[in-house]
Amino acid sequence: MPETPAAPDSLTMRKRRHVQQRIIEAADELFAANGFDNVSVTDIAARADVGRTTFFRYFGDKAEVFFAREQEIIEAITDHTTRDPLGAALTLAEAVGQLRPIVLDLCDRLSANVDGYSLHHELIEKHLELRERDALKTQRIADELSDLLIAHGTEESIAVFASQVALACAQTARRRTKSARTLTADARAAFDQLASLGT
């Protein structure tokens, strides 16, 4: 039986993802070599072999490129629950338990590039603008997690509290370690410590 032709926009989407990835990789290389302040949008566009107009089709500024991985993480939250649907959590402990595998998966994704993870957090510590954006991105992830619980029947007050608690475990891991290699293990340990409080 012949293969079904690809959807007309699939090639366009693949090209868009390819260009976006080139921009992200170019920015990562430049940030690693020169720091954040010494890299301009023009530099990134030139390294990615795209025009400035193309750059701005994908990113509002260089800080958005810097946090592009976090955007992928936000999108991965929905993907995760598509594979493993949630039920309505009746208690805070149940809600945190439902978020635990999602948050650990996010930690895995964030720390997959060991060198990139270290550079990312080193630059965040050095720049107030990046720290502020990081706080906003973290809150957006928390909102996505709570919305996810609510959409699956968890009461809003429990969902909001649970998302903050679950992300606190990830933030604790981030503070405890400077190495991407142990981020997920440290987050798991934080969840275990949290669970032990109720025993």
Stockholm file with secondary structure:
# STOCKHOLM 1.0

chainA/1-199         MPETPAAPDSLTMRKRRHVQQRIIEAADELFAANGFDNVSVTDIAARADVGRTTFFRYFGDKAEVFFAREQEIIEAITDHTTRDPLGAALTLAEAVGQLRPIVLDLCDRLSANVDGYSLHHELIEKHLELRERDALKTQRIADELSDLLIAHGTEESIAVFASQVALACAQTARRRTKSARTLTADARAAFDQLASLGT
#=GR chainA/1-199 SS CCCCCCCTTHHHHHHHHHHHHHHHHHHHHHHHHHCSTTCCHHHHHHHHTCCHHHHHHHCSSHHHHHTHHHHHHHHHHHHHHHHSCCCCCCSHHHHHHHHHHHHHHHHHHHTSSHHHHHHHHHHHHHCHHHHHHHHHHHHHHHHHHHHHHHHTTCCHHHHHHHHHHHHHHHHHHHHHCSCGGGHHHHHHHHHHHHHHHTC
#=GC SS_cons         CCCCCCCTTHHHHHHHHHHHHHHHHHHHHHHHHHCSTTCCHHHHHHHHTCCHHHHHHHCSSHHHHHTHHHHHHHHHHHHHHHHSCCCCCCSHHHHHHHHHHHHHHHHHHHTSSHHHHHHHHHHHHHCHHHHHHHHHHHHHHHHHHHHHHHHTTCCHHHHHHHHHHHHHHHHHHHHHCSCGGGHHHHHHHHHHHHHHHTC
//
